[in-house]
Amino acid sequence: MPSTVFEPRIVPDPPVWPQSVVTVVGNPKAGSRTAAAAASVAELLASELGTPYRIDELIDLVTFAPAIFQGEGAAEADREALDSAIELVSSASVIVLATPVYKGSYTGLLKSFLDVLPHLALAGSVVVPVTVSAAPSHKLLADLHLRPVLAELGASVPTPPVALEEKDFEDLQLPVSAWLRRHAGLVQATTIALQPVAEPTPAK
């Protein structure tokens, strides 16, 4: 069942829709096919939503993995990159969250990043999981393992994941476009419903 949390946030200066789509890649290998798949999903989803797409908002966790695992023991540049990533995902309206399937689950790198996020850091965010696996038997990975963690962080996951297999990389746009035709409308509706509400102006 889709997990959707409709808790309106009242803030002084709500962001203006449309916003860009933030992308998080949990593959422990740099320049992975998972990153390529995530970028493709984010770019096409942004086009469907009428939002900007910026490659600088693709967060490849492996590029600052030492900070995720070592904390203060990591290099300053890695710690700064981690802080920036946390700030970016915590303020995002739409997040494409991508992982390969490792031993029947998502990667330890991604889990460790989610573990360092503050409590309810993803409240008000719509998350689109993307999984890359070698077999169709792993298509339920996101629902079984990833969705409960995202719900704990306050995220809304209104759609099934974009579950990709090895054969889909022959023409990646075909499965991604098919997924978007079925689910982009729900992503947009949920995102708009979760947009922060401006604080009411006190009566004079």
ABEGO torsion letter per residue (X at the ends): XBBBBBBBBBBABBBBOBBBBBBBBABABBGBAAAAAAAAAAAAAAAAAGBBBBAAABBBAAAAAAAAAAEAABBAAAAAAAAAAAAAAAABABBBBBBBBBGGBBBAAAAAAAAABBBGAABGBBBBBBBBBABAAAAAAAAAAAAAAAAAAGBBBABBBBBBBAAAAABAAAAAAAAAAAAAAAAAAAAAAABBBBBBBBBX
